[in-house]
Structure formats: C-alpha cells, structure tokens
Amino acid sequence: MKSNLLKNVYLTIVALLVAMFALPTTMHAGSKYDLTICGVDVTSANCNDLSKIDGVSGIVKYNPDKKVLTLQGATISSNTTNAILSYIDGLKIKVIGTNNLSTAGNTTLSFRKPLTIMGGGVLNMKSKSECAIYANGTNLTIDNCTVNAEGGAYGIAGDNGSKEKFTIRKAKVTAIGKEYGSICDFAELNMEGCGITQPVGATFSSSKHGVVLNGEIVKSKVVIQELTKYDLTICGVDVTSANCNDLSKIDGVSGTVKYNPDKKLLTLQGATISSNTTNAILSYIDGLKINVIGTNNLSTAGNATLSFRSPLTIMGGGVFNAKSQSDCAIYANGTNLTIDNCTVNAESGAYGIAGSSGSSEKFTIRKAKVTAIGTGNGSICDFAELNMEGCGITQPVGATFSSSKRGVVLNGEIVKSKVVIQELTKYDLTICGVEVTSANCDNLSVIDGVSGTVKYNPGNKLLTLQGATISSNTTNAILSYIDGLMIKVIGTNNLSTAGNATLSFRSPLTIMGGGVLNAKSQSDCAIYANGTNLTIDNCTVNAESGAYGIAGNNGSNEKFTIRNATVTAIGTGNGSICDFAELNLKGCYITEPSGAKFSSSMHGIVLNGEIVKSKVVIKKDPTAIETPTADNTAVEGIYTLSGVRMSGELKDLPKGVYVVNGKKVVKQ
C-alpha cells in the first residue's frame, strides 16, 4: 500500500512538473479563431489589438464572443497573402470611418463561411490581380454601410454560382472586376432597399450568375445603392431616386421622361412609351401630375396603357395619346382622373377611358380636348361623375353623360364609337334648354325639339331662324342674356312652349329679317322682355298665350319699339301687350281693337281704361317711308366701290363714295 501511495505521489509530481513547463508555451500561443490578418492568426492573445501585425494600422480588433471584427480608420495591406481570411461561421466585419484593404496577387477579403460587412462606415478593397472580395462557396451580406471593391480579375465574386447568395441591405456597393466580372458567380443577388444604378439598365441574371448588361457580364463599374421607390413604374421598371431624372433609358422609352418626387410631377416631352408585356405607366402615387409637352405616344398590347389607383391629373398644354390593343387606354382603378388644359386621345379595342365600377370614380375635364374610343366595352364608362368645366361633348351629336349608365350614352346606350369632348365658348343663349356654344352654334337644329335652320353667329350676335320650329314642354324655346341679340327670321318660324315663356331675354333684343315669327305659350309669356328692351323691325311677329302676349317685367323701364312691322298679340290671362314703360311705333299703328292705345300709366295697350287681353294688331303703315335698318350680317369696315378696304376713319378719308358697314355713304 505504501509503495503504491508513493508511486502515486511521484506520478502526481511528475504531472505537475510537466504542466508547469508546458504552461508558458500554451499561454503565449493562445486560442486560434479561424481568422488571419495579413497571414497572421488571430488568437486570444492578440485579438484585442491586431494593429501590431505587419501591414496593419488603425484600430483592428476581434471579439470572439460576438464574432465581430472591428475596423476603425484601418489600413490592412499585404503583397504576399490575403488581407483578411476567414473560416468563421457568421463573422461580422464592423466598419467605422474609412478603412482600406489592399493586396497584390491574392484575394483581399476571402472567406469560406457566411460573412456580413456592416457598421455604417466605408470599406475599400483592392486586389491588383485577384478578387477584391471572394465568397468561396458561401454567402455574403453587406448591411447599411459602403463597400467599394476593385480587382484586376474579379470585383465581388462567389465560387461558381451554384449556391452562393449575395445580399445587399440599404447599403452602397461599387464593384469593378476588369477581367472576369464586377459582380459574378452568385446564385442569387438580393437587394433590399437598394438597386443597381450603374450601368443604367444593368440587372442580375440568375442564368449568368452575375450582373449583366445586354446579356453580358459587366466588367466595368457596377453601382448598387440605397433607393427610394416612388410607387410608379414605367414599362414595368420602378421609378426610384436613382433613375427618376432620366427615365428614357428604360427599354421601350424614348424622348424626355422624368419624375420630380417633391412635386409628384411626371414630365413627358416628345416621349414614346411602349410595352407589349405590361403597363406603359402604372401609378399608386396620390396626386400624381403628368405634365405633357409636345406630342407624346403611349401604347400597350394586352395591358392598360395608363393605369392608376390614386388620383391623377394630366395637364401641361401638350398632347397625350394612349392606345391599348385589348385593355383600357386609360384606367382609373377605383379613383379620380382630371384632364386639365391639354389634349388627350385614348383608344382601345376594349375601353377608352374607364373607371373600375363607377361607384365612386370622378372624371373631370377642364378646358381640355378629349377623344375616346372603346370599341369593345365603352369609350367613356364606369365613372360615377363626369364633370366638364369650360368644355362639352360635341361628338356624337346629342350624346350625354348618364349617371345611371355611368358613362357617355347616346339613345340610352353606352357609346363605343368616337367620343369628343372639347373646350367650348358659351354664348349666354339657350335653345330648348341647351346652351349655345362654339361647338354647336353653326347647327342648332340637332337639339331635341328643333328643326329647320337655326344657327348663331357670335361675331355679330345674330341668331338666324329659317323655316324653323322650336318646341319645348319643359323650358323656354329661346332664352337670351346676350346684350344686343338679333333674331333674323326668314320664311315662317314657329316657337312654342307649355309652362314657360317662349322667347325670354334679359338684355336688349331685336327681331328682324323680313320673315314671320310665331310664338305661343300655353300658360306663360309668349315674348318676355325681362327688365329690358324689345325691338321688332320690318318683319311679322305673332304672339299668343293664356297668360301674357308680349310683356315686360313691371313696366318701370322696358321700352318696346315696333318699326315698319306687323305685330299681333294675345294674352288672355293678363294682357296682350303690357308691362312696358314705352311703346314706340314707327311706320306702323294699332288697328285692333278699334280705339285701343298705349297707356304709360297702365304700362300697356288699353281700351276703355283696361289692359287689352284680346287680340291686338299693329300693322305696318303702307304709306310710311321705311327707315333703312342696318343688317349686321353685312361686312363691317370701310371699302371703296371697287372693294378695296380702307384703313382709318371715314372723317380722315378723301371726298368720295364709300361702303361703310355695308351701306353707301357720300363723304363731302
């Protein structure tokens, strides 16, 4: 037993001695961390300050617990080996400030296990003849920092592209690989909050395993940077902070196309945008404005040409042509569209300009010209409202917007042929409740209730009726606010209404032209001079009503002049000719009832002190000398008898005979 005890003691002493001799060596070597800097192992002994390694300066340290290699204002340079070589699974390189790594014939940063570069600083890596960054069969992540990699062979590369994933997250990365590729040999390139901005049009190709342009691996500078996306695509390409200043580089786009995110303004100037696979323009921007300058052409095949889900305005004074073969030309998908002071032409085999369901979409056209064709389903349809400001529907004639049909209709059916809406000048004149405008003034006979020749010339304020019939059961036949309107009657013309004044006007009006005007109202005025003056000159007017024949408003200031004309009036309810301050008869006289006369105190034609309600006849005096009346349809100006137009005023011209506003005048 003793001997055994002593033996055990001796063995213990020997073991202790061995351990004591071995201890300094172990403490000096430290634990290795599968990481080398300029060929020197990073260990527990040196990890807190790696700047003492040859080729290293600045702050370089490694925390093994967190697997974080920190570089702060660091320089790591080697001519014989890698600047950094890692086998650590999950190594994170934290860059603070600007850091520079360089090598000669070796990869600058090489690693065989997943690695992340992060920290917000800058990491510059350069290899003369190899990879700047080599993800050797593993994954690389660059997160929220700036990395610039340049290699004589490769910029940033995987091994063979079979499985390596490269993720860039809200970071800026530049890469140059002069011989083989700037970013290549990766199975995937995942860009989160960033995108390729250089070369313009470059993309990642999964089949080529790298960044390509025109189908070839890019070897020049590639820039990937953090982007702001603007909820807008052109030919399927996102509009971002990187490309918004020049969108003409997108495939299918030419001319000037640019987007200002501050103003939410997309400018098209002489632009062409065409796609066979997607929308020409797709917007989710609330309040996008498309500013069109010059003529711009957009076209698609099986998609809506212009599609948007938030309110949009087309404006700018230019022309916007949108055409889709088989979908909407312009699609307001559950939202509102405004076209303001420009020209828009929309054509499709399906829909011209359409909302989604017509439940809430509002379409406003403001002083603009719009044409729309939707041969399959409708030219302008699926809108809850169509608001036309300073413009109106001019084609098809008689077409209107139907809130129940939710579109432009003709004869109760949605129009699928060409619809034209254009800027109008309104002339303060309505025929059967329809406004007379620059669009319809040349032919007013197309208005419901109108036949014969009815037209208006705004230049000389002349409404011509020739063999016309104007009839309405719901409103005035003619309502005028035009100061100085002349109604020229040719042949026999008949106007009739039910419960409204047949001819009503609020500014001075003259009926003339040599023809006949018959005006009849069942229960209101036949002719109503509403607080203004009426002149009947050298024609025949017959007015009949169950209420008033020819009447002013209250007789306080209205003047009624009849010049060389024949007038009959019947107002069985209230008076045949009444409510005038004056009745001036020139070249004519009252013939019926016998003894009737105008009373200034009664403001009308009276008999035995009572307003006449039976037939009043005023006849042209056959012995009277007619006073020539100017026909404002004559050419205005001063001309010689040979037809030469003279400038200046008549008083300044030499003596002679001139034609002044259509009449011969002798200048003494």
C-alpha positions in Angstrom: 0.0 0.0 0.0 2.7 2.5 0.8 4.7 1.7 -2.1 1.6 2.3 -4.2 0.9 5.5 -2.4 4.5 6.7 -3.0 4.2 5.7 -6.6 1.0 7.8 -7.0 2.7 10.8 -5.3 5.7 10.5 -7.7 3.3 10.4 -10.7 1.4 13.4 -9.5 4.6 15.4 -9.0 5.8 14.5 -12.5 2.4 15.5 -14.0 2.6 18.8 -12.2 6.1 19.5 -13.4 5.1 18.7 -17.0 2.1 21.0 -16.7 4.3 23.8 -15.2 6.8 23.5 -18.0 4.1 23.4 -20.7 2.0 26.3 -19.2 4.1 29.3 -20.5 4.1 27.9 -24.0 0.3 27.5 -24.1 -0.4 30.9 -22.6 1.9 32.5 -25.2 0.2 30.8 -28.2 -3.4 31.4 -27.2 -6.6 30.1 -28.8 -6.9 30.4 -32.6 -10.1 31.8 -34.1 -10.1 30.6 -37.8 -9.2 34.1 -38.8 -6.0 35.6 -40.3 -4.9 39.2 -40.8 -2.1 39.5 -43.4 -1.3 35.8 -42.9 -1.1 36.1 -39.0 -3.6 34.0 -37.0 -5.9 35.9 -34.8 -5.8 34.4 -31.3 -6.9 35.0 -27.8 -3.5 36.6 -27.3 -3.6 39.3 -30.0 -7.3 39.7 -30.8 -7.7 42.9 -28.7 -5.1 44.8 -30.8 -4.4 43.5 -34.3 -2.8 46.7 -35.4 0.6 45.3 -34.3 0.6 42.9 -37.2 2.9 44.0 -40.1 0.8 45.8 -42.8 -1.9 46.8 -40.3 -2.6 50.3 -38.9 -5.5 52.0 -37.2 -7.9 50.1 -34.9 -8.3 46.4 -35.8 -9.7 44.1 -33.1 -11.7 40.9 -32.8 -14.4 40.0 -30.3 -14.7 36.1 -30.3 -17.8 36.1 -28.2 -19.7 38.2 -30.7 -17.7 37.1 -33.7 -17.2 40.8 -34.6 -14.0 42.1 -36.3 -13.9 45.9 -35.9 -12.1 48.1 -38.3 -11.9 51.8 -37.5 -9.8 54.0 -39.7 -7.8 50.9 -40.5 -5.4 50.1 -43.3 -4.6 46.4 -44.0 -2.1 45.7 -46.8 -0.3 42.7 -48.0 1.8 41.8 -51.1 2.0 38.1 -50.2 -1.3 36.9 -48.8 -4.9 37.8 -48.1 -5.6 41.0 -46.2 -8.3 39.0 -44.3 -9.0 35.3 -44.5 -11.9 33.9 -42.5 -13.3 30.4 -41.8 -15.6 31.7 -39.0 -19.3 30.9 -39.5 -21.1 34.2 -39.1 -18.2 36.6 -38.9 -19.3 40.2 -38.8 -16.9 42.9 -40.0 -17.9 46.2 -38.4 -16.5 49.2 -40.3 -16.2 52.6 -38.6 -15.0 55.5 -40.6 -13.0 54.8 -43.7 -11.0 51.6 -44.0 -8.6 50.5 -46.8 -7.6 46.9 -47.6 -5.2 46.0 -50.4 -3.4 43.0 -51.8 -1.2 42.2 -54.8 -1.6 38.7 -56.1 -4.1 37.4 -53.6 -7.8 38.0 -52.8 -8.2 40.9 -50.5 -11.1 39.6 -48.4 -11.6 35.8 -48.6 -14.0 33.7 -46.6 -15.4 30.2 -46.6 -18.3 30.7 -44.2 -21.1 33.3 -44.2 -19.9 36.8 -43.5 -21.5 40.2 -43.0 -20.0 43.6 -43.5 -21.9 46.3 -41.5 -21.5 49.2 -39.2 -22.2 52.4 -41.2 -18.6 53.1 -42.3 -16.7 52.7 -45.5 -14.7 49.6 -46.6 -12.4 50.0 -49.6 -10.9 46.8 -51.0 -8.5 46.4 -53.9 -6.6 43.5 -55.4 -4.2 44.0 -58.3 -4.8 40.7 -59.9 -7.3 38.6 -57.9 -10.7 39.1 -56.3 -11.3 42.1 -54.1 -14.0 40.1 -52.2 -14.2 36.3 -52.6 -17.2 34.4 -51.1 -15.7 31.0 -51.5 -18.7 28.8 -51.7 -20.7 30.7 -49.1 -22.9 33.8 -48.6 -22.1 37.5 -48.3 -24.2 40.2 -46.7 -23.5 43.9 -46.9 -25.7 45.8 -44.5 -26.1 49.6 -44.1 -22.5 50.6 -45.0 -20.4 51.5 -48.0 -18.2 48.9 -49.7 -16.0 49.6 -52.7 -14.4 46.6 -54.3 -11.9 46.6 -57.2 -10.0 43.7 -58.6 -7.8 43.1 -61.7 -9.7 39.8 -62.1 -13.0 39.9 -60.1 -14.7 42.6 -58.1 -17.0 40.7 -55.8 -17.4 37.0 -56.6 -18.7 33.7 -55.5 -17.0 30.4 -56.3 -19.1 29.0 -59.2 -22.6 30.5 -58.7 -24.2 27.2 -57.7 -25.4 28.2 -54.2 -23.8 31.5 -53.1 -26.2 34.2 -52.0 -25.2 37.9 -52.0 -27.5 40.2 -50.0 -27.2 44.0 -50.0 -29.4 45.7 -47.5 -29.8 49.5 -47.5 -26.1 49.9 -48.5 -24.0 51.3 -51.2 -21.7 49.0 -53.1 -19.4 49.6 -56.0 -17.6 46.8 -57.8 -15.1 46.6 -60.6 -13.8 43.3 -62.0 -11.8 44.2 -65.0 -11.1 40.7 -66.4 -13.9 38.4 -65.4 -16.7 40.3 -63.8 -17.6 43.0 -61.3 -20.3 41.0 -59.5 -20.4 37.4 -60.6 -20.6 33.7 -59.7 -23.5 34.1 -57.3 -26.7 32.0 -57.4 -28.7 35.0 -56.0 -28.4 38.7 -55.6 -30.9 40.1 -53.1 -31.2 43.9 -52.9 -33.2 45.1 -50.0 -34.0 48.9 -50.1 -31.4 49.4 -52.9 -30.9 48.7 -56.5 -28.5 48.8 -59.5 -28.0 52.3 -60.7 -24.9 51.9 -62.9 -24.7 50.8 -65.6 -28.2 52.1 -66.4 -30.3 49.1 -67.5 -28.0 46.5 -65.8 -29.7 43.6 -64.0 -28.8 40.5 -62.1 -29.1 37.3 -64.3 -29.6 34.1 -62.5 -28.6 32.1 -65.6 -25.4 34.1 -66.0 -24.9 34.2 -62.2 -24.0 37.9 -62.2 -24.8 41.5 -63.0 -25.3 41.8 -66.8 -25.9 44.4 -69.4 -27.3 43.4 -72.8 -26.9 39.8 -71.8 -23.2 40.0 -70.9 -21.4 40.0 -67.5 -20.5 43.6 -66.6 -16.7 44.2 -66.1 -16.9 47.9 -65.7 -18.1 49.8 -62.6 -21.3 48.5 -61.0 -23.0 50.7 -58.5 -25.7 49.4 -56.2 -27.1 51.9 -53.8 -30.0 52.6 -51.4 -33.1 53.7 -53.3 -36.3 55.5 -52.7 -39.1 53.9 -54.7 -41.9 56.2 -55.8 -44.9 53.9 -56.3 -44.5 54.5 -60.0 -43.4 52.2 -62.8 -42.6 52.9 -66.4 -42.7 49.8 -68.7 -42.6 47.7 -65.5 -39.4 49.4 -64.2 -39.6 51.0 -60.8 -39.1 54.8 -60.7 -36.6 55.5 -58.0 -34.3 58.1 -56.6 -31.6 56.7 -58.8 -33.3 56.8 -62.2 -36.0 59.4 -61.8 -34.1 62.2 -63.5 -33.9 60.3 -66.8 -36.4 57.5 -67.4 -35.7 57.5 -71.2 -33.1 54.8 -70.6 -35.7 52.3 -69.8 -36.4 49.8 -72.6 -39.4 50.9 -74.6 -38.9 54.6 -73.6 -37.6 57.5 -75.7 -37.8 61.3 -75.6 -37.8 63.2 -72.3 -39.4 61.3 -69.4 -38.5 62.4 -65.9 -40.1 62.4 -62.4 -39.9 65.1 -59.7 -40.8 63.4 -56.4 -41.1 66.7 -54.5 -43.8 67.9 -56.8 -45.2 64.5 -57.7 -44.7 65.6 -61.3 -44.0 63.2 -64.2 -42.9 65.1 -67.3 -43.3 63.8 -70.8 -41.9 65.8 -73.6 -42.0 64.3 -77.1 -42.0 60.9 -75.4 -42.8 57.4 -76.6 -43.5 54.7 -74.1 -44.3 51.3 -75.4 -44.7 47.8 -73.9 -46.0 44.5 -75.1 -45.9 42.9 -71.6 -47.0 45.4 -69.0 -48.5 48.9 -68.5 -46.8 51.9 -70.1 -47.4 53.8 -66.8 -48.6 52.4 -63.5 -49.1 54.7 -60.6 -50.0 54.4 -56.9 -49.0 58.0 -56.2 -51.7 60.1 -54.6 -51.9 63.3 -56.6 -49.6 62.4 -59.5 -49.5 65.0 -62.2 -48.5 64.1 -65.7 -47.1 67.2 -67.5 -47.4 66.7 -71.3 -45.3 68.9 -73.5 -45.4 68.5 -77.3 -46.9 65.2 -78.6 -46.5 62.0 -76.5 -47.4 58.5 -77.5 -48.1 55.6 -75.2 -49.0 52.1 -76.3 -49.5 48.6 -74.9 -50.7 45.3 -76.1 -52.7 43.3 -73.5 -52.5 45.7 -70.6 -53.9 49.1 -69.7 -51.7 51.8 -71.1 -52.1 54.3 -68.3 -53.3 52.6 -65.0 -53.5 54.3 -61.6 -55.0 53.6 -58.2 -54.8 57.1 -56.7 -56.0 60.5 -58.0 -54.1 61.6 -61.1 -54.1 64.7 -63.3 -53.0 65.0 -67.0 -52.0 68.6 -67.7 -49.5 70.9 -69.4 -50.9 72.0 -72.7 -49.4 69.3 -74.9 -50.9 66.1 -76.4 -51.2 62.7 -74.7 -52.0 59.8 -77.0 -52.8 56.4 -75.2 -53.6 53.2 -77.1 -54.1 49.7 -75.9 -54.9 46.8 -78.2 -57.1 44.9 -75.8 -57.4 46.6 -72.4 -58.1 50.1 -71.2 -56.2 53.0 -72.8 -56.7 55.0 -69.5 -57.8 53.1 -66.4 -58.8 55.0 -63.3 -58.8 52.0 -61.0 -61.2 53.0 -58.2 -60.0 56.6 -58.2 -60.4 60.0 -59.9 -59.0 61.4 -63.1 -58.6 65.0 -64.1 -57.6 66.3 -67.6 -56.7 69.9 -67.5 -55.9 72.3 -70.4 -54.4 69.7 -72.7 -55.3 67.2 -75.4 -55.8 63.6 -74.6 -56.6 60.9 -77.2 -57.4 57.4 -75.8 -58.2 54.4 -78.0 -58.6 50.7 -77.3 -60.3 47.6 -78.5 -61.9 47.3 -75.1 -62.2 50.5 -73.0 -61.2 54.0 -74.0 -61.2 55.9 -70.7 -62.7 53.9 -67.8 -63.2 53.7 -64.1 -63.4 50.4 -62.2 -67.1 50.1 -61.3 -68.5 53.6 -61.5 -69.3 53.5 -57.8 -67.1 56.4 -56.8 -64.8 57.4 -59.6 -64.9 61.1 -60.7 -63.7 62.2 -64.2 -63.1 65.9 -64.6 -62.3 67.6 -67.9 -61.3 71.2 -67.5 -60.8 73.4 -70.6 -59.3 70.4 -72.5 -59.9 68.4 -75.6 -60.5 64.7 -75.1 -61.3 62.0 -77.6 -62.0 58.4 -76.6 -62.8 55.2 -78.4 -63.5 51.9 -76.7 -64.9 49.6 -79.4 -65.4 46.6 -77.1 -67.0 47.9 -73.9 -67.3 51.7 -74.0 -65.5 54.9 -74.9 -66.0 56.7 -71.6 -67.6 54.5 -68.9 -67.6 53.2 -65.4 -67.5 56.7 -63.8 -69.8 57.9 -61.1 -69.4 61.5 -62.3 -68.3 63.3 -65.5 -67.6 67.0 -64.7 -66.9 69.2 -67.8 -65.7 72.7 -67.0 -65.5 75.0 -69.9 -66.0 72.1 -72.3 -68.7 69.7 -73.5 -69.5 66.7 -75.6 -69.5 67.6 -79.3 -69.5 64.1 -80.8 -71.6 62.1 -81.2 -74.2 64.9 -81.5 -76.7 64.5 -78.8 -74.6 62.3 -76.6 -74.7 63.0 -72.8 -73.3 61.5 -69.6 -75.7 59.2 -67.8 -75.2 58.8 -64.1 -77.3 55.6 -64.1 -75.4 54.1 -67.0 -72.1 55.5 -65.6 -70.8 56.7 -68.9 -71.4 58.7 -72.1 -74.5 57.5 -73.8 -76.5 58.1 -77.0 -80.1 57.0 -77.2 -79.7 55.3 -73.8 -76.8 53.1 -74.8 -73.1 53.4 -73.8 -71.2 54.9 -76.8 -68.4 52.7 -78.2 -67.5 54.8 -81.1 -65.5 58.1 -81.0 -66.5 60.5 -78.3 -65.2 64.1 -78.5 -65.2 66.5 -75.6 -63.7 69.9 -76.2 -63.3 73.3 -74.9 -66.4 75.5 -75.5 -67.2 79.1 -75.6 -70.7 79.6 -74.2 -72.8 82.5 -75.6 -75.4 83.2 -72.9 -78.0 81.7 -75.1 -80.0 78.5 -74.8 -82.3 76.8 -77.2 -84.8 74.3 -75.6 -82.5 74.4 -72.5 -79.4 73.5 -74.4 -76.5 76.0 -74.2 -75.4 77.5 -77.5 -71.6 77.2 -77.7 -68.7 77.4 -80.1 -69.2 73.7 -80.7 -72.9 73.7 -81.8 -73.7 77.3 -82.8 -73.3 76.5 -86.6 -76.2 74.0 -86.5 -78.6 74.2 -83.6 -81.2 72.1 -85.4 -79.7 68.9 -83.9 -81.1 69.9 -80.5 -84.2 68.0 -79.4 -87.3 70.0 -80.3 -85.6 71.9 -83.0 -86.0 71.6 -86.8 -85.3 73.8 -89.8 -82.4 76.1 -90.0 -81.3 77.5 -86.6 -77.8 78.9 -86.2 -75.9 81.6 -84.3 -73.1 83.8 -85.3 -71.3 85.1 -82.2 -69.3 87.7 -84.3 -72.4 89.8 -85.0 -74.7 88.4 -82.3 -77.1 87.1 -84.9 -79.5 84.2 -84.4 -80.9 83.1 -87.7 -84.2 81.2 -88.0 -85.2 80.0 -91.4 -88.3 77.8 -91.7 -87.6 76.8 -88.1 -89.7 75.0 -85.4 -88.6 75.2 -81.8 -90.8 73.5 -79.3 -90.4 72.6 -75.6 -92.7 71.3 -72.9 -90.2 71.9 -70.0 -88.3 75.1 -70.7 -88.0 78.2 -72.8 -87.8 77.9 -76.6 -85.2 80.7 -76.6 -83.6 82.2 -73.5 -81.1 85.0 -74.0 -78.8 87.1 -71.8 -76.9 88.5 -74.9 -76.8 92.3 -75.0 -77.9 93.2 -78.5 -79.0 89.8 -79.8 -80.7 90.0 -83.2 -83.1 87.3 -84.3 -83.3 87.2 -88.1 -86.4 85.5 -89.3 -86.5 84.1 -92.8 -89.7 82.5 -94.0 -92.2 81.3 -91.4 -90.9 80.2 -88.0 -92.8 78.7 -85.1 -91.9 78.7 -81.4 -94.0 77.0 -78.7 -93.8 76.1 -75.0 -96.1 74.8 -72.3 -95.5 76.4 -68.9 -92.5 78.6 -69.7 -92.0 81.9 -71.6 -91.5 81.0 -75.3 -89.0 83.8 -76.0 -87.4 85.2 -72.9 -84.5 87.7 -72.7 -82.8 89.9 -70.0 -80.8 92.1 -72.4 -81.9 94.2 -75.4 -83.1 92.1 -78.3 -84.3 92.8 -81.9 -86.4 90.6 -84.1 -85.9 91.5 -87.8 -85.2 90.0 -91.2 -88.5 90.2 -93.2 -89.9 86.8 -92.3 -92.6 85.7 -89.8 -92.1 84.6 -86.2 -95.0 82.9 -84.4 -94.5 82.5 -80.6 -97.0 80.6 -78.5 -97.0 79.7 -74.8 -99.8 77.8 -73.1 -99.5 79.4 -69.7 -96.6 82.0 -69.6 -95.4 84.8 -71.8 -95.2 84.3 -75.5 -92.5 87.0 -75.6 -91.0 88.2 -72.3 -88.7 91.3 -72.2 -87.5 90.6 -68.6 -86.5 94.1 -67.5 -85.1 95.1 -70.9 -86.0 96.5 -74.3 -87.5 94.8 -77.3 -87.4 96.0 -81.0 -89.4 94.4 -83.8 -88.1 95.7 -87.1 -89.5 95.1 -90.6 -91.0 91.6 -90.1 -94.1 89.9 -88.8 -94.5 88.7 -85.2 -97.5 86.8 -83.8 -97.5 86.2 -80.1 -100.2 84.3 -78.2 -100.5 83.0 -74.6 -103.0 82.1 -72.0 -101.2 84.5 -69.7 -99.2 87.3 -71.4 -98.8 88.0 -75.1 -95.8 90.4 -75.3 -94.8 91.7 -71.9 -92.1 93.5 -70.0 -91.4 92.7 -66.3 -93.0 95.6 -64.4 -93.1 98.5 -66.8 -90.7 100.6 -64.9 -88.1 100.9 -67.7 -88.8 98.5 -70.5 -89.1 100.0 -74.0 -90.9 98.3 -76.8 -90.2 99.6 -80.3 -92.0 98.4 -83.5 -90.6 99.7 -86.7 -92.2 99.1 -90.1 -93.5 95.8 -88.8 -96.7 93.9 -88.3 -97.4 92.5 -84.8 -100.3 90.6 -83.3 -100.5 89.7 -79.7 -103.0 87.8 -77.5 -102.6 87.4 -73.7 -106.0 86.2 -72.5 -105.0 85.9 -68.8 -103.1 89.1 -68.1 -102.6 91.2 -71.1 -101.7 91.2 -74.8 -99.1 93.9 -74.7 -98.3 95.1 -71.2 -95.7 95.9 -68.5 -93.7 98.3 -70.8 -92.7 101.8 -69.8 -92.9 102.9 -73.5 -94.3 101.7 -76.8 -92.7 103.4 -79.8 -94.5 102.8 -83.1 -92.5 103.9 -86.2 -94.1 103.4 -89.6 -97.0 101.4 -88.1 -100.1 101.8 -86.0 -102.7 100.0 -83.8 -105.6 98.7 -85.9 -107.3 96.3 -83.5 -109.1 96.7 -81.2 -110.5 99.9 -82.7 -109.8 102.8 -80.3 -107.1 101.0 -78.4 -104.0 102.9 -77.4 -100.9 102.7 -75.3 -101.2 104.0 -71.7 -97.9 105.0 -70.0 -99.7 104.9 -66.6 -101.2 101.4 -67.3 -97.9 100.3 -69.0 -99.7 98.6 -71.8 -102.3 98.8 -74.6 -105.7 99.7 -73.2 -109.2 100.1 -74.3 -111.7 102.0 -72.2 -109.1 102.2 -69.4 -108.5 98.5 -69.2 -105.5 96.4 -70.4 -106.5 94.6 -73.6 -106.4 90.8 -73.2 -107.9 90.0 -76.6 -106.2 90.2 -79.9 -104.1 93.3 -80.5 -103.0 94.1 -84.1 -100.3 96.6 -85.0 -99.9 96.9 -88.8 -97.3 98.4 -90.9 -98.4 101.7 -92.5 -98.3 101.2 -96.2 -97.9 104.9 -96.7 -94.9 105.2 -94.4 -91.4 105.6 -95.7 -89.3 102.8 -94.5 -86.2 103.7 -92.4 -83.3 101.6 -93.7 -82.0 99.3 -91.0 -78.5 98.1 -90.9 -78.1 94.3 -91.3 -75.2 93.4 -89.1 -74.6 90.4 -91.3 -73.0 92.8 -93.7 -69.3 93.0 -93.9 -68.0 95.6 -91.4 -65.4 98.2 -92.3 -64.9 100.9 -94.9 -64.5 99.9 -98.6 -64.2 101.7 -101.9 -66.8 100.9 -104.6 -64.2 98.7 -106.2 -64.0 96.6 -103.0 -60.7 97.9 -101.6 -60.7 98.0 -97.8 -59.7 101.4 -96.4 -57.8 102.0 -93.1 -58.6 104.7 -90.6 -61.9 106.5 -90.0 -64.3 107.9 -92.6 -63.6 111.5 -91.5 -60.0 111.2 -92.4 -60.6 109.8 -95.9 -60.8 111.9 -99.1 -64.1 113.0 -100.6 -66.0 110.3 -102.4 -68.5 107.4 -102.2 -67.7 104.6 -99.8 -69.3 101.5 -98.5 -69.4 101.8 -94.7 -70.5 98.6 -92.8 -72.5 97.5 -95.9 -74.1 100.9 -96.8 -73.2 103.5 -99.4 -72.1 106.8 -97.8 -71.1 110.0 -99.5 -68.1 111.7 -97.9 -68.3 115.5 -98.6 
